[in-house]
Amino acid sequence: MVDLLITVTLRYYLLIYKWRQKDWNIQFRHTFREGNTYADHLANKSLLLDFGTHDFSAPGHELSMLLAQDYLPRSILDI
C-alpha cells in the first residue's frame, strides 16, 4: 500500500512539473480542507469506496447539504 501511495504521489508530482514547464500562465495555490468542504467531503467519501472509477451524477444527500449551506443566509444557519 505504501509503495502504491509513493508511486501515485510521484506520478502527480511529475505531471505538475510538466505543466509548470509549459509556456502557460498558471498558478498553484494550496487550500486547507476547511476552505474547501466539498473536496474534503469527496476525499473522505473516497476512503469508503472500492478502488476504481466512480461516477457521481448527483451530489448525494451529504454533499447537497453542504452545497445548500452556501445559499442560505448566515442568520438561518445560526438558528
LINGI-V757061 format. One record per pair of residues at least 24 apart in sequence whose ideal C-beta (glycine too) atoms are under 10 Angstrom apart, sorted by the first residue. I is the first residue (numbers start at 1). J is the second residue. D is the distance in whole Angstrom. If there is no record, write none. Layout:
I_J_D + I_J_D
//
This chain:
4_51_9 + 37_63_9 + 37_66_5 + 37_67_9 + 37_69_8 + 37_70_9 + 38_63_7 + 38_66_6 + 38_67_7 + 38_70_9 + 40_66_9 + 41_65_10 + 41_66_6 + 41_67_10
//
